[in-house]
């Protein structure tokens, strides 16, 4: 994976299924690229009071539809701030549904358009920026953006917490930089959506269809008591049948005299 510069941003679009082998309609890819540029221009306007940068193609790959954009000033003497950190800030605001949603309202709206069609017209997309930062543009982010726009309120907790979840790992999609898994919880048999890091891939193969405990950042919506997504930081196997025989012979009988016994 090539390094991304501080004023570069990469878009990669994945097909609906694993069998698509990177086949994505050209019109759809062009639409997603345009929507990304629109979101960046909104972020640029927020950061600098006006659109002070252009976004030009720096590279393209066809095996997996990918475009690398470079952010360049419209005027050589322009010292405006890069829009890319603002774009990333809006993404994080959408995921956590915090005050950034209202502060970056136009950027949030443009990101919402970028997520349109996820899991119906295309599988998911990835936006990569400097520092190995990868954002997954998928149905989760689409639903999160809609909730942010509508400022939906419900009876459950809305926000982000770090926690652990016990269950059976039932599904793994290794495509992209953030592999997706589905965990069926031991309590209640409900399924939750999770994403992992590339370095977890070896553990994922061993854990498939087995009981595990995952730890990570859980993102909740007020509409449901379960997290919409868990961003996994670690996965550990759980023994389903604990071996109590190992304690045999480790204890001896004893008696206690309690004061005040009748």
N, C-alpha and C positions, 0 to 999 in steps of 0.2 A: 504494500500500500504506500503510494507516494505521499511525501509530507505536504501539508497545506500551509501556505504562507499566511502571514498575519492579515493581509488584505485580499484573501481569496476565500471562496466558498464553493463547495462541490455539491451537485445534485445527482443522485442515482435513483432510478425508478425500477422497481421489481414488478414482474408480471403477477397475474392473479394466482397462479399455482406454481408449485415447484417444477412442474413439467414444462412450463413456458420457456425455460432456458433463456431468460432475458428478453423474450419477445414482447415488446410494448408498442402499441400503435404510435406512429410518428406524431399524429395530431395530438394525442394525449400527452406525449412527452413535451411537445412544444407548448401546450397549455400550462403544464406544471412549471416549466422553465419561466414562462411569462409571469405566472403567479408568484414565483419566488422573487423575480426582479421587482414586481409591484410591491411586495412586502418589504424588500430592501429599500426601495425608494421612499416608502412611508417611514421607515426607521431613520433614513437619512434626513428627511424633513423634520422629524422630531429632534434629532441630535443637533442639527445645524440651522433650523429655521427655514430651510429650503432644500430642494434636491441639488446637492453640490457634487455628486459623483455619478459616473456612468459605470455600467457593469458589462464588461466585454468578455467574449469567449476566449479563454486561455488554452483550453484543451478539450477534447471529446474522446470517448471510448464507445465503440459500438457493440462489443461482446455483451456487456451489461450497459444499457443506455445511461450514460454518465456525461455530465457537462461540468467543466471547471470554469468558474467566473472569477475575473479579477476586478477589483474595485479601483477605479482611477479617477482623479479629480477632473472636473469639467474645465477648470481653469488652472493652469500650471502653478499659479501662486496660491491656490486654495490650501488652507491649513485646517480644513474642517475635520471633525471627528469621523471615524469610521462608523458606518451604520451597522456593521456586523455584530458588535457587542449588544447593541440595542435590540436587534433581531433575536439574538439568543436570550436576552432578558425577557422579551415578550413571550417566548416559548416557555421559559420557566414560570412566568406569571400565569400562563394558561394552565400548566400542569398543576400548580399549587393553588390556583384561584385566589391570588392575593391582590394587594393594592395596585400592583403593576397592570392589572387588567384594565382598570379605568384610566390609569395614567398613560398607557400605551394603546388606547382604544383603537386607533386606526390601524396600527401594526397588527393587533390581535385580530381585527376583522379580515385583514389581508391573509394572515396565516390561516384563518378559518377557511378561506377559499382554497388555499393550497392543499388542505386536507380533504377537500371534496372528492368523492368517488373512491376513497380508500376502501379496499376489500369488496368493492362492487365493480369498478372500472379498472383498477390495478390493485396489486397486493398491498404494497407499502412503498414508501420512498425513504431515502436517507439524505440528510443535509449534514455535510461535514465541514468543520472549520478548524482553524489552527489549534494546536494543543490536543489533537486526537479527540476533539469534541464532536460527537455524533448525535443527531436528533432523529428519531424515528417518526416519520410522517405516516400515521396509520389511523385506523378506526378509533383507537383510544384517544388520540390527540384531536380527531374530528369531534368526538362526543364531548371532550373536555373544552374545546373551543366554543362549541354551541352552549354548553352550560355557563361558560364565562360571559358570553354575549347576552344571554338571557337572564344572567344573575339569578339562576334558579336557586330557591331556598327550600329546604325540606327539614325533616325531623331528625336526620342523622348528622354525624360529624362530617364536616368538610375541611379538608386540609391534608397535611403530610406529616407522617410520624415514621420513626424507625421501629420495626418490629420483626417478629419471626412467625412462620406459618408451617404447620405440619400437615403433610398429605402425600398423595401418590402423584408422581410425575407422569402424566398421561400423553403429552404431546410435545414434540420438539420441532422447530423450524430453524435450521441452521443458516438460512440465507442472510446475507447482510452482516453488518458489523455488530449488531445487537440481536443475537439469537432470541427467538420467542419460545416460551414454554407455557404449558397449561398445568396448573396444580389443582388436583381434586382434594379438598380439605378432608382430613380425618374426621373432624367434627362437622356434621351436617351434609357432607358429600357435595358441597358447592364448589364450583370451579372458579379459580381466579387466574387472571392473565398476568404473565411476568415477562420481563426481558432481562437478559444476562449479558455478560461480557464475552468477547471472543475467547479469552483465556479459560473460560469455564467449559468449553466444548468437550474436552476429554472427560470431565466429570459427568456431563449431561448424558453421554452414551451409556455409561455405567449405571446411571440413576434411572433411566427410562423404565417405566412400569414398576418402580420400586418406591418404597416409602422414604421420604426425605424431609429434612427441615431446612427451609430457606430463611435467610435473613436479608433485610434490605429496606429500602425506602418505600413505604406504602402510601399511595395517593388515593384519598377518599373523596367521594362526592356525597352531597347531602341527600341524594336520592336513594342511597342503598347503604346497608350496614357493612358490607364487604368492600375492600379496596377495589377501585377500578383497575389498578395496575400496581405491581410491586417491581421496583428496580432492584434486582438481586445483587447483593454484595458477596454472599457466600452460600454454598449448598453443602449440607452434611447428611450422610446416610443415617437412617434410624432403624435399629433392629426391631422387627415386628414382634418377635417372640423372645423376650428376655430370658436368659439362662439362669434360673435360680439355683441350679445344682451346684454352682460354684461356691455357694455359701455353706454347703453341707460341712458340718464339723467345725464351723467357725464360731459357734455360740455354745455356751454351757448354761445349765439351769442355775437359777439363783433365787433367793427369797428375800423379801423386804419386810421389816416390821414397821408399820405405820403408827406414829404416835396418835393416841386418841381412838384407836380401834376398839369397838365395843366387843 
